[in-house]
Amino acid sequence: MVAINEKGLLLLLMAVMVPLAGELHFYPFGDDFRISLGTPAFFFFLLWIRGVPAVLSGLLAGVCVMLFRMGLGALTGGEADWGRLLQLHFPALFYYLAYGTAFFVMQVSRLDRPLLLGVLGVPLELTAAVTELLLRYAGTARTITLSTLNVIAIIALFRSFFVIGFVNLLKLRESQAAAELQRRRNEEMLMLVSELYEESLHLQKTLQDAEQMTQMSYALYKSLKGLQLGEGTEGLAQKALALAGGVHEIKKDNQRIHAGLARLITDDGLPDYMAVEELADVVLRSNGRVARMLGKEIDMQLQADGPFPLCHAYTLLSLLNNAVVNSVEAIAERGTVRITAERSGESLVLRVADDGPGIPPKLRELVFQPGFTTKYDKAGRPSTGIGLGYVKQTVEAMDGTVTLLPGIGGRGTEVCMTLPLGQVGKGE
């Protein structure tokens, strides 16, 4: 449960906290036997610190409790009669040693059922209490009675279940934190794979272009070879053939890269189809973190009017992410970005709207051209201008449409994507 260096720190903390908790006590039998919070504190540390023998923990706690009580008695008693103080407090050492030994013998650390752990706290405490009482009553006329054991058992039952509840609460918080961390990692992986998916689409287009260039170069070679215009023509034909071969080699290299990307995408262990609301939420949370890193206060909103079938995760993630990134870049300091998902017959309509500066009407057709941008950073560097061009190209490849509309409150920009569910949906 904890690393080796952390075990040492926890043992040190136990050596300090158990003696201190033991000073919150009362004397139920009118003698030197005390019932304190030291026992539940010790039980908690035994459950929490795994990998350390319980007998060793009991010995450490017992020695620390005995020495602490002796030192406290010397400071508050006015005289340091160490023999009397040792006789008075050495049974406490065997109390914790017996507790740790019983904990080890009953293999309590291997159990994970809270109810059983709570019940076993009773015999643990009875064993330790009887050990201490036998030492305290040795040489006296006092004996351990059934009523004494009943009192100890009842108190032990309440204390052990209190500790179990507290331990389970800590474990619940720990598991929730681990689940949150895993969720964020999955989101980051989804966004990364969606970016790889986007790049694979660009690479696929490059492959198609390379194939066309190969065919055109070869056609040029045949044309030049058939012209027979004189000296030098054969050299031009060979150059055209070499060009066709070079482009073909580039295409083969790109095919290998594309195959590698495809394997990464298919072997990531993430689902290929997810709920539209979940995908939109991932995009908003991811870009919300980016906005905060940039010092922007952007309210990320999601409105979904389903029901929707499960949709291809990487396609929708890449489309939504490009549109949302465009909105985040457009907003200077603070604003709102909203994703709206609705169903219109057999189509999925996705709207990404913001209340940024917007796009002038005369430039709305140009924004879909690769490389065109209206956004510049503080250093004057332009944005890549690829996002909306990719969105339009991808949506139209699926027989969908993309339109630009006024954004939130008539300000800013809204990117409206209409996608056929037959292309992006899993099927109902």
C-alpha positions as CSV (number, residue, x, y, z in Angstrom):
1,M,0.0,0.0,0.0
2,V,2.9,2.3,0.7
3,A,6.5,2.6,-0.4
4,I,9.4,1.6,1.8
5,N,10.4,5.1,2.8
6,E,6.7,5.9,3.6
7,K,6.6,2.9,5.9
8,G,9.3,4.3,8.0
9,L,7.5,7.6,8.3
10,L,4.3,5.9,9.2
11,L,6.1,3.9,11.9
12,L,7.5,7.1,13.3
13,L,4.1,8.7,13.2
14,M,2.7,5.6,15.1
15,A,5.4,5.8,17.7
16,V,4.3,9.4,18.4
17,M,0.6,9.3,18.0
18,V,-0.2,6.1,20.0
19,P,1.4,7.4,23.2
20,L,-0.3,10.8,22.8
21,A,-3.7,9.2,22.0
22,G,-3.2,7.0,25.1
23,E,-3.4,10.2,27.3
24,L,-7.1,10.5,26.4
25,H,-8.3,7.9,28.8
26,F,-10.4,6.8,31.8
27,Y,-10.0,4.2,34.5
28,P,-13.1,1.8,34.3
29,F,-12.1,-0.5,37.2
30,G,-10.7,1.9,39.8
31,D,-7.1,0.8,39.4
32,D,-4.2,1.5,37.1
33,F,-5.7,-0.2,34.0
34,R,-6.8,2.5,31.6
35,I,-9.0,2.5,28.5
36,S,-7.8,5.1,26.0
37,L,-7.7,6.2,22.4
38,G,-4.3,4.6,22.1
39,T,-5.8,1.2,21.2
40,P,-7.9,2.4,18.2
41,A,-5.0,4.5,17.0
42,F,-2.7,1.4,17.2
43,F,-5.4,-0.7,15.4
44,F,-5.6,1.9,12.7
45,F,-1.9,1.9,12.1
46,L,-1.8,-1.9,12.0
47,L,-4.4,-1.9,9.3
48,W,-2.8,0.9,7.3
49,I,0.9,-0.1,7.4
50,R,1.2,-3.3,5.3
51,G,4.5,-5.2,5.0
52,V,5.7,-4.6,8.6
53,P,5.3,-7.5,11.1
54,A,2.5,-6.7,13.6
55,V,4.6,-8.1,16.4
56,L,7.4,-5.6,15.6
57,S,4.8,-2.7,15.5
58,G,3.4,-3.9,18.8
59,L,6.8,-3.9,20.4
60,L,7.6,-0.5,19.1
61,A,4.3,1.0,20.2
62,G,4.6,-0.7,23.7
63,V,8.1,0.6,24.3
64,C,7.1,4.1,23.2
65,V,4.0,4.1,25.4
66,M,5.8,2.9,28.4
67,L,8.7,5.4,28.1
68,F,6.3,8.2,27.4
69,R,4.2,7.5,30.5
70,M,7.3,7.1,32.6
71,G,8.7,10.4,31.4
72,L,5.4,12.1,31.8
73,G,5.0,10.7,35.3
74,A,8.5,11.9,36.3
75,L,7.7,15.4,35.0
76,T,4.4,15.7,36.7
77,G,5.0,13.6,39.9
78,G,7.6,15.8,41.4
79,E,10.2,13.0,41.8
80,A,11.7,10.5,39.5
81,D,11.3,7.1,41.2
82,W,12.1,5.2,38.0
83,G,11.7,1.8,39.6
84,R,8.1,2.6,40.8
85,L,7.3,4.2,37.4
86,L,8.6,1.1,35.5
87,Q,6.5,-1.2,37.8
88,L,3.5,1.0,37.1
89,H,3.8,1.3,33.3
90,F,5.6,-1.8,32.1
91,P,2.3,-3.8,31.7
92,A,1.3,-1.3,29.0
93,L,4.3,-2.5,26.9
94,F,2.9,-6.1,27.0
95,Y,-0.6,-4.8,26.2
96,Y,0.5,-3.5,22.8
97,L,2.9,-6.5,22.3
98,A,0.1,-8.9,23.0
99,Y,-2.2,-6.9,20.7
100,G,0.3,-7.0,17.8
101,T,1.0,-10.7,18.4
102,A,-2.7,-11.6,18.3
103,F,-3.1,-9.5,15.2
104,F,-0.3,-11.5,13.5
105,V,-1.6,-14.9,14.7
106,M,-5.2,-14.2,13.4
107,Q,-3.8,-13.0,10.1
108,V,-6.0,-9.9,10.3
109,S,-3.9,-8.0,7.7
110,R,-5.0,-10.5,5.0
111,L,-8.7,-9.9,5.5
112,D,-10.6,-7.3,3.5
113,R,-14.2,-7.8,4.8
114,P,-15.0,-4.8,7.1
115,L,-17.6,-6.6,9.1
116,L,-15.3,-9.4,10.0
117,L,-12.5,-7.0,10.8
118,G,-14.7,-5.1,13.2
119,V,-15.7,-8.3,15.0
120,L,-12.1,-9.5,15.2
121,G,-11.2,-6.2,17.0
122,V,-13.0,-7.6,20.1
123,P,-10.8,-10.7,20.7
124,L,-7.7,-8.6,19.8
125,E,-8.5,-6.1,22.5
126,L,-9.6,-8.8,25.0
127,T,-6.2,-10.7,24.5
128,A,-4.3,-7.5,25.1
129,A,-6.4,-6.4,28.1
130,V,-6.2,-9.8,29.8
131,T,-2.4,-9.8,29.3
132,E,-2.1,-6.4,31.0
133,L,-4.5,-7.2,33.8
134,L,-2.7,-10.5,34.6
135,L,0.5,-8.5,35.0
136,R,-1.1,-5.8,37.1
137,Y,-3.0,-8.2,39.3
138,A,0.0,-10.5,39.8
139,G,0.8,-10.7,43.6
140,T,-2.5,-9.1,44.5
141,A,-5.9,-10.5,45.6
142,R,-7.6,-9.1,42.6
143,T,-8.9,-11.3,39.7
144,I,-10.3,-10.8,36.3
145,T,-14.1,-11.2,36.4
146,L,-16.7,-11.8,33.7
147,S,-18.1,-8.3,34.2
148,T,-14.7,-6.9,33.6
149,L,-14.4,-8.8,30.3
150,N,-17.9,-7.7,29.3
151,V,-17.0,-4.1,29.8
152,I,-13.8,-4.5,27.8
153,A,-15.6,-6.4,25.0
154,I,-18.4,-3.8,24.6
155,I,-16.0,-0.9,24.5
156,A,-13.8,-2.9,22.0
157,L,-16.7,-3.5,19.7
158,F,-17.5,0.2,19.4
159,R,-13.9,1.2,19.0
160,S,-13.0,-1.4,16.4
161,F,-16.0,-0.5,14.2
162,F,-15.1,3.1,14.5
163,V,-11.6,2.4,13.3
164,I,-12.8,0.2,10.5
165,G,-15.2,2.9,9.3
166,F,-12.4,5.5,9.4
167,V,-10.1,3.2,7.4
168,N,-12.7,2.4,4.8
169,L,-13.4,6.1,4.5
170,L,-9.8,6.8,3.7
171,K,-9.7,3.9,1.3
172,L,-12.8,5.2,-0.4
173,R,-11.1,8.6,-0.8
174,E,-8.0,6.9,-2.1
175,S,-10.0,4.8,-4.6
176,Q,-11.9,7.9,-5.8
177,A,-8.7,9.8,-6.3
178,A,-7.3,6.8,-8.3
179,A,-10.4,6.6,-10.3
180,E,-10.2,10.4,-11.1
181,L,-6.6,10.0,-12.1
182,Q,-7.5,7.1,-14.4
183,R,-10.4,9.1,-15.9
184,R,-8.1,12.0,-16.7
185,R,-5.5,9.6,-18.2
186,N,-8.2,8.0,-20.4
187,E,-9.3,11.5,-21.5
188,E,-5.8,12.4,-22.4
189,M,-5.4,9.1,-24.3
190,L,-8.6,9.7,-26.1
191,M,-7.5,13.2,-27.2
192,L,-4.1,11.9,-28.2
193,V,-5.6,9.1,-30.3
194,S,-8.1,11.5,-31.9
195,E,-5.2,13.6,-32.9
196,L,-3.4,10.6,-34.3
197,Y,-6.7,9.7,-36.1
198,E,-6.8,13.2,-37.6
199,E,-3.2,12.9,-38.7
200,S,-3.9,9.5,-40.3
201,L,-6.7,11.1,-42.4
202,H,-4.2,13.8,-43.6
203,L,-1.7,11.1,-44.4
204,Q,-4.4,9.1,-46.2
205,K,-5.0,12.2,-48.4
206,T,-1.3,12.5,-49.0
207,L,-1.2,8.8,-50.1
208,Q,-4.0,9.6,-52.6
209,D,-2.1,12.6,-53.9
210,A,1.1,10.6,-54.2
211,E,-0.7,7.9,-56.2
212,Q,-2.1,10.6,-58.5
213,M,1.3,12.1,-58.9
214,T,2.8,8.7,-59.7
215,Q,0.3,8.1,-62.4
216,M,0.7,11.6,-63.8
217,S,4.5,11.2,-63.8
218,Y,4.3,7.9,-65.5
219,A,1.9,9.3,-68.1
220,L,4.3,12.1,-68.7
221,Y,7.1,9.6,-69.2
222,K,5.2,7.7,-71.8
223,S,4.2,10.9,-73.6
224,L,7.8,12.1,-73.7
225,K,9.0,8.7,-74.8
226,G,6.5,8.6,-77.7
227,L,7.2,12.1,-78.9
228,Q,10.7,11.4,-80.2
229,L,11.4,15.1,-80.7
230,G,15.2,14.7,-81.0
231,E,18.2,14.6,-78.8
232,G,17.5,15.2,-75.1
233,T,14.0,13.9,-75.2
234,E,15.1,10.5,-74.0
235,G,16.8,12.1,-71.0
236,L,13.6,14.0,-70.2
237,A,11.6,10.8,-70.4
238,Q,14.0,9.1,-68.0
239,K,13.7,12.0,-65.6
240,A,10.0,11.7,-65.7
241,L,10.3,8.0,-65.0
242,A,12.7,8.7,-62.1
243,L,10.2,11.2,-60.8
244,A,7.4,8.7,-60.9
245,G,9.6,6.1,-59.1
246,G,10.6,8.7,-56.4
247,V,7.0,9.6,-55.7
248,H,6.1,5.9,-55.6
249,E,8.8,5.4,-52.9
250,I,7.5,8.3,-50.9
251,K,4.0,6.8,-51.1
252,K,5.3,3.4,-49.8
253,D,7.0,5.2,-46.9
254,N,3.8,7.0,-46.1
255,Q,1.9,3.7,-46.3
256,R,4.2,2.2,-43.6
257,I,3.7,5.3,-41.4
258,H,-0.1,5.1,-42.0
259,A,-0.1,1.4,-41.1
260,G,1.8,2.2,-37.9
261,L,-0.7,4.9,-36.9
262,A,-3.6,2.5,-37.7
263,R,-2.1,-0.1,-35.3
264,L,-1.7,2.6,-32.6
265,I,-5.3,3.6,-33.0
266,T,-6.7,0.1,-33.0
267,D,-4.5,-1.2,-30.2
268,D,-5.0,1.6,-27.6
269,G,-7.5,-0.4,-25.6
270,L,-10.1,2.4,-25.8
271,P,-13.6,2.0,-27.2
272,D,-14.2,2.8,-30.8
273,Y,-17.7,4.0,-30.2
274,M,-18.9,6.2,-27.3
275,A,-21.8,8.3,-26.2
276,V,-22.0,11.8,-27.9
277,E,-22.4,13.5,-24.5
278,E,-19.4,11.7,-23.1
279,L,-17.2,12.7,-26.1
280,A,-18.3,16.3,-25.9
281,D,-17.6,16.4,-22.2
282,V,-14.1,15.1,-22.8
283,V,-13.4,17.8,-25.3
284,L,-14.8,20.6,-23.1
285,R,-12.8,19.4,-20.0
286,S,-9.6,19.0,-22.0
287,N,-9.9,22.5,-23.6
288,G,-11.0,24.0,-20.3
289,R,-7.6,22.9,-18.8
290,V,-5.8,24.4,-21.7
291,A,-7.7,27.7,-21.4
292,R,-6.8,27.9,-17.7
293,M,-3.2,27.3,-18.6
294,L,-3.4,30.2,-21.0
295,G,-4.9,32.4,-18.3
296,K,-8.3,32.5,-19.9
297,E,-11.6,32.3,-18.0
298,I,-13.9,30.3,-20.3
299,D,-17.2,28.8,-19.3
300,M,-17.5,25.5,-21.0
301,Q,-21.1,24.4,-21.6
302,L,-22.8,21.3,-23.0
303,Q,-26.4,20.9,-24.1
304,A,-27.5,17.5,-25.5
305,D,-31.0,16.7,-26.8
306,G,-30.9,13.0,-27.6
307,P,-31.3,10.1,-27.7
308,F,-28.2,9.4,-29.8
309,P,-26.6,6.1,-30.9
310,L,-23.1,5.5,-29.9
311,C,-20.8,7.3,-32.4
312,H,-17.3,6.8,-33.7
313,A,-15.2,8.3,-31.0
314,Y,-12.1,9.5,-32.9
315,T,-14.1,11.1,-35.7
316,L,-16.3,13.1,-33.4
317,L,-13.5,13.9,-31.0
318,S,-11.3,15.3,-33.8
319,L,-14.2,17.4,-35.3
320,L,-15.3,18.8,-31.9
321,N,-11.8,19.4,-30.7
322,N,-10.8,21.4,-33.8
323,A,-13.9,23.5,-33.6
324,V,-13.6,24.1,-29.8
325,V,-9.8,24.9,-30.1
326,N,-10.8,27.5,-32.7
327,S,-13.2,29.1,-30.3
328,V,-10.8,29.0,-27.4
329,E,-8.1,30.7,-29.5
330,A,-10.6,33.4,-30.6
331,I,-11.5,34.4,-27.0
332,A,-9.1,36.9,-25.6
333,E,-9.5,36.7,-21.9
334,R,-13.0,35.5,-20.8
335,G,-16.0,34.1,-22.6
336,T,-18.2,31.1,-23.2
337,V,-17.9,28.1,-25.4
338,R,-20.9,25.8,-25.9
339,I,-21.4,22.5,-27.6
340,T,-24.9,21.6,-28.6
341,A,-25.8,18.2,-29.8
342,E,-29.2,17.4,-31.3
343,R,-30.8,14.8,-33.5
344,S,-32.6,15.8,-36.7
345,G,-34.1,12.7,-38.3
346,E,-31.2,10.5,-39.4
347,S,-28.7,13.2,-38.9
348,L,-26.6,14.3,-35.9
349,V,-26.3,18.1,-35.6
350,L,-23.3,19.4,-33.6
351,R,-23.0,23.1,-32.9
352,V,-19.9,24.7,-31.4
353,A,-20.6,28.3,-30.5
354,D,-18.6,31.0,-28.7
355,D,-19.1,34.7,-27.8
356,G,-15.7,35.8,-29.1
357,P,-15.0,38.6,-31.7
358,G,-16.5,36.5,-34.5
359,I,-15.6,36.3,-38.2
360,P,-16.6,39.1,-40.7
361,P,-19.1,38.0,-43.2
362,K,-16.8,38.6,-46.2
363,L,-14.3,36.2,-44.7
364,R,-16.6,33.3,-43.8
365,E,-16.0,31.4,-47.0
366,L,-12.2,31.8,-46.7
367,V,-11.9,30.4,-43.2
368,F,-12.4,26.9,-44.6
369,Q,-9.3,27.2,-46.8
370,P,-6.2,25.5,-45.3
371,G,-3.8,28.1,-44.0
372,F,-6.2,31.0,-43.7
373,T,-6.5,32.5,-40.3
374,T,-7.8,35.6,-38.5
375,K,-6.1,34.7,-35.2
376,Y,-2.7,35.9,-34.0
377,D,-1.0,35.4,-30.7
378,K,0.6,38.2,-28.6
379,A,3.8,37.8,-30.4
380,G,2.1,38.3,-33.8
381,R,2.4,34.7,-34.9
382,P,-0.6,33.5,-36.9
383,S,-2.5,30.3,-36.1
384,T,-2.1,27.3,-38.4
385,G,-5.5,27.8,-40.0
386,I,-5.9,24.1,-40.5
387,G,-8.7,23.3,-38.0
388,L,-11.8,24.5,-39.8
389,G,-10.5,23.4,-43.2
390,Y,-10.0,19.9,-41.7
391,V,-13.5,20.0,-40.3
392,K,-15.1,20.9,-43.6
393,Q,-13.1,18.3,-45.5
394,T,-13.9,15.5,-43.1
395,V,-17.6,16.4,-42.7
396,E,-18.2,16.7,-46.5
397,A,-16.3,13.4,-47.0
398,M,-19.1,11.8,-44.9
399,D,-21.8,13.5,-47.0
400,G,-22.4,16.1,-44.3
401,T,-22.5,19.8,-44.3
402,V,-20.7,22.6,-42.3
403,T,-22.1,26.1,-42.0
404,L,-21.0,29.2,-40.1
405,L,-23.6,31.1,-38.0
406,P,-23.6,33.9,-35.5
407,G,-22.5,32.7,-32.0
408,I,-23.9,33.1,-28.5
409,G,-26.1,36.1,-28.1
410,G,-25.5,37.2,-31.7
411,R,-21.8,37.5,-31.0
412,G,-18.9,35.3,-32.0
413,T,-19.2,32.3,-34.3
414,E,-21.1,29.0,-34.4
415,V,-19.8,26.1,-36.4
416,C,-22.8,23.9,-37.3
417,M,-21.9,20.4,-38.4
418,T,-24.6,18.1,-39.8
419,L,-23.5,14.4,-40.0
420,P,-25.4,11.4,-41.3
421,L,-25.9,9.0,-38.4
422,G,-25.3,6.2,-40.9
423,Q,-21.7,7.4,-41.3
424,V,-20.8,8.2,-37.7
425,G,-23.3,6.1,-35.6
426,K,-22.8,2.5,-34.6
427,G,-26.3,1.6,-35.5
428,E,-29.4,1.1,-33.4
